[in-house]
Amino acid sequence: MNLEKFYSKAYDAIIFYGPKLILGILVLLAGLWVIKVILKWVHNRMHIRDIDPTAKPFLLSLIGVALRTVLILAVLSILGIEMTVFTALVAAFGVAAGLALSGTLQNFASGIIIILVKPFVVGDNIITQNLEGTVTSIQIFYTYITTFDNRAVIVPNSKLSNEVIINISREGKRRLDLEIKVKPEADYEQIKAAINAAIDKCENILAEPARRIGVSAMELDGYKISINVWVDAHGFQDTKLKLLETILMDVKSATAA
């Protein structure tokens, strides 16, 4: 008898909830596909309108989260889950979720601050959190940085909005400081001429501001020559290596002659 009642109730539940469940699944799948199409369309429109590349991934992520939230609420409504019940559940877990997501919400708020204040944008070279690299993407919660040795680093936005950030490419140029030490008997004017010749050979070195070359220290076993030149911020390290190599060769040739 009890078994018959169970089958009867199960049958009634399947008849009553089955169509809603199937419809909910179909709406969920269709909604996910529509959201994908919408995000692709928004991405193309952003590209056409030349939207700031820093804001693109952030806005796309924000729109995606909003659309998926609406879709979930719609599916819950189709399944017959009362919004009052849903609201009660949210309220019941609100405190726990708030504590669990406090860091995430802080990252979200920090992401908005980064987008609005723009301490850096996509493509900038920055130094932060003991790493140096290029900003490749700014998302809702995280910023993606590729270091110069090709490591992908994912940094929470809250770390970037509350810590010191050195933007080494925003100004477009950087000063390259070098110091070489030569023997005390070396002819300074000859070495300075060789350094100037080496600087002239490097294409990435800027004419303005003017270069500076001078003696920076006197020691018993020789003296130090300080070299200050201005270079393009992008390619700084390559220019440094090339200049050092060229100076080495030219100074060596000049002193050997």
C-alpha positions in Angstrom: 0.0 0.0 0.0 2.8 2.4 1.0 4.7 1.4 -2.2 1.6 2.3 -4.3 1.4 5.7 -2.6 5.0 6.3 -3.2 4.7 5.4 -6.9 1.6 7.6 -7.2 3.3 10.6 -5.6 6.4 10.0 -7.7 4.3 9.9 -10.9 2.5 13.1 -9.9 5.8 14.8 -9.2 7.2 13.7 -12.6 4.1 14.9 -14.3 4.1 18.2 -12.5 7.8 19.0 -12.3 9.1 17.1 -15.3 8.1 19.6 -18.0 9.4 22.5 -15.9 12.7 20.7 -15.4 13.0 20.0 -19.1 12.1 23.6 -20.0 14.5 24.9 -17.4 17.4 22.9 -18.8 16.5 24.0 -22.4 16.3 27.6 -21.3 19.6 27.3 -19.5 21.4 25.8 -22.5 19.8 28.3 -24.9 20.6 31.2 -22.6 24.2 30.2 -22.3 24.5 30.1 -26.1 22.7 33.5 -26.4 25.1 35.0 -23.8 28.0 33.8 -25.8 26.7 35.4 -28.9 26.0 38.7 -27.1 29.5 38.8 -25.6 31.0 38.2 -29.0 28.8 41.0 -30.5 29.8 43.4 -27.7 33.5 42.5 -28.2 33.2 43.3 -31.9 31.4 46.6 -31.2 34.1 47.6 -28.7 36.7 46.8 -31.3 34.9 48.9 -33.9 34.4 51.8 -31.5 38.1 51.6 -30.4 37.3 51.2 -26.7 40.2 51.4 -24.3 41.8 48.0 -24.4 42.2 48.2 -20.6 38.5 48.4 -20.1 37.5 45.7 -22.7 38.1 42.5 -20.6 36.7 44.1 -17.5 33.5 45.2 -19.2 33.1 41.9 -20.9 33.5 40.0 -17.7 31.1 42.3 -15.9 28.4 42.0 -18.6 28.9 38.2 -18.7 28.4 37.9 -14.9 25.3 40.1 -15.1 23.7 38.1 -17.9 24.4 34.8 -16.3 22.8 36.0 -13.1 19.7 37.0 -14.9 19.6 33.6 -16.7 19.9 31.8 -13.4 17.0 33.8 -11.9 14.9 33.1 -15.0 15.6 29.3 -14.7 14.7 29.4 -11.0 11.5 31.1 -11.9 10.6 28.5 -14.5 11.3 25.7 -12.1 8.7 27.2 -9.8 11.1 28.3 -7.0 9.5 31.3 -5.3 11.7 34.4 -5.3 10.7 34.9 -1.7 12.2 31.5 -0.9 15.3 32.4 -2.9 15.6 35.7 -1.1 15.3 34.0 2.3 18.1 31.5 1.3 20.3 34.4 0.2 19.6 36.2 3.5 20.3 33.0 5.5 23.7 32.5 3.8 24.4 36.3 3.4 26.7 36.6 6.4 28.7 33.5 5.6 28.9 34.4 1.9 30.0 37.9 2.8 32.8 36.6 5.0 33.9 34.1 2.4 33.7 36.6 -0.5 35.1 39.6 1.3 38.4 39.3 -0.5 36.7 38.7 -3.8 34.4 41.8 -3.4 37.5 43.8 -2.4 39.2 42.6 -5.6 36.1 43.7 -7.6 36.0 47.2 -6.1 39.8 47.5 -6.7 39.3 46.5 -10.3 36.8 49.3 -10.8 39.3 51.7 -9.1 42.1 50.6 -11.5 39.8 51.0 -14.5 38.8 54.5 -13.5 42.0 55.9 -12.0 44.3 54.1 -14.5 47.6 53.7 -12.6 48.4 51.4 -15.5 46.8 50.2 -18.6 47.1 47.1 -20.8 50.5 47.1 -22.4 52.3 49.1 -19.7 55.5 47.7 -18.1 55.2 47.8 -14.3 57.1 46.8 -11.2 54.9 45.5 -8.3 54.8 42.6 -5.8 58.6 42.0 -6.4 58.0 41.3 -10.1 58.5 43.2 -13.3 56.5 42.6 -16.5 53.9 43.7 -19.0 50.2 44.1 -18.1 48.3 41.8 -20.5 44.7 41.9 -19.1 42.7 43.6 -16.4 39.8 41.4 -15.3 37.0 41.9 -12.7 39.0 40.3 -9.9 42.5 39.8 -11.2 45.2 41.5 -13.4 47.3 39.3 -15.6 51.0 40.2 -16.0 53.6 38.5 -18.2 57.1 38.9 -16.8 60.0 39.5 -19.0 61.1 35.9 -18.6 57.7 34.8 -19.9 56.0 33.8 -16.7 52.2 34.4 -16.4 51.4 36.0 -13.1 47.8 36.5 -11.9 47.7 39.3 -9.2 44.5 40.1 -7.2 43.3 43.6 -8.0 43.3 44.5 -4.3 47.0 44.0 -4.1 47.5 46.4 -7.0 45.2 49.1 -5.7 46.7 49.1 -2.2 50.4 48.7 -3.0 53.1 50.8 -4.6 53.2 50.4 -8.4 56.1 51.6 -10.5 54.9 52.3 -14.0 58.2 52.2 -16.0 56.7 52.8 -19.4 54.0 55.4 -19.0 56.4 58.4 -19.7 57.6 56.7 -22.9 61.3 57.0 -22.1 63.7 56.0 -19.3 67.1 57.1 -18.2 69.7 54.3 -18.6 72.5 54.7 -16.0 75.8 52.8 -16.5 79.1 52.9 -14.7 82.4 51.5 -15.8 85.7 51.4 -14.1 89.1 51.9 -15.8 92.7 51.8 -14.8 94.2 55.1 -13.3 96.6 55.4 -16.3 93.8 55.2 -18.9 93.3 58.3 -21.0 90.0 59.8 -20.0 89.4 61.8 -23.1 90.1 58.8 -25.3 87.7 56.6 -23.4 85.0 59.3 -23.4 85.3 59.6 -27.2 85.0 55.8 -27.5 81.9 55.9 -25.2 80.3 58.7 -27.3 81.0 56.7 -30.5 79.3 53.6 -28.9 76.3 55.6 -27.9 76.0 57.0 -31.5 75.8 53.4 -32.8 72.8 52.4 -30.7 69.5 53.2 -32.5 67.2 53.2 -29.5 69.0 56.0 -27.6 67.3 59.3 -27.7 68.9 62.6 -28.7 67.0 64.5 -26.0 67.5 64.8 -23.1 71.2 65.1 -23.7 73.6 62.3 -22.6 75.9 62.8 -19.7 79.3 61.3 -19.3 81.7 62.1 -16.4 83.9 60.8 -13.7 81.8 59.6 -10.8 84.5 58.3 -8.4 88.2 58.3 -7.8 89.8 55.2 -6.3 93.4 53.9 -5.7 93.1 51.2 -8.4 91.3 53.4 -11.0 88.4 55.7 -11.6 84.8 55.2 -12.4 83.0 56.8 -15.4 79.2 57.4 -15.1 77.1 57.3 -18.3 73.5 58.6 -18.4 71.5 58.3 -21.6 67.7 58.3 -22.4 66.1 55.4 -24.2 62.6 54.2 -25.2 60.9 52.6 -22.3 60.0 49.6 -24.3 63.1 47.6 -25.1 65.0 49.1 -22.2 66.9 45.9 -21.3 67.8 45.2 -24.9 69.2 48.6 -25.3 71.2 48.3 -22.1 72.8 45.0 -23.2 73.6 46.4 -26.7 75.1 49.6 -25.3 77.3 47.7 -22.8 78.5 45.4 -25.5 79.3 48.3 -27.9 81.1 50.3 -25.2 83.2 47.3 -24.3 84.3 46.8 -27.8 84.9 50.4 -28.6 86.8 51.2 -25.4 88.9 48.0 -25.8 89.8 49.1 -29.4 90.5 52.7 -28.3 92.8 51.7 -25.4 94.6 49.0 -27.5 95.4 51.4 -30.3 
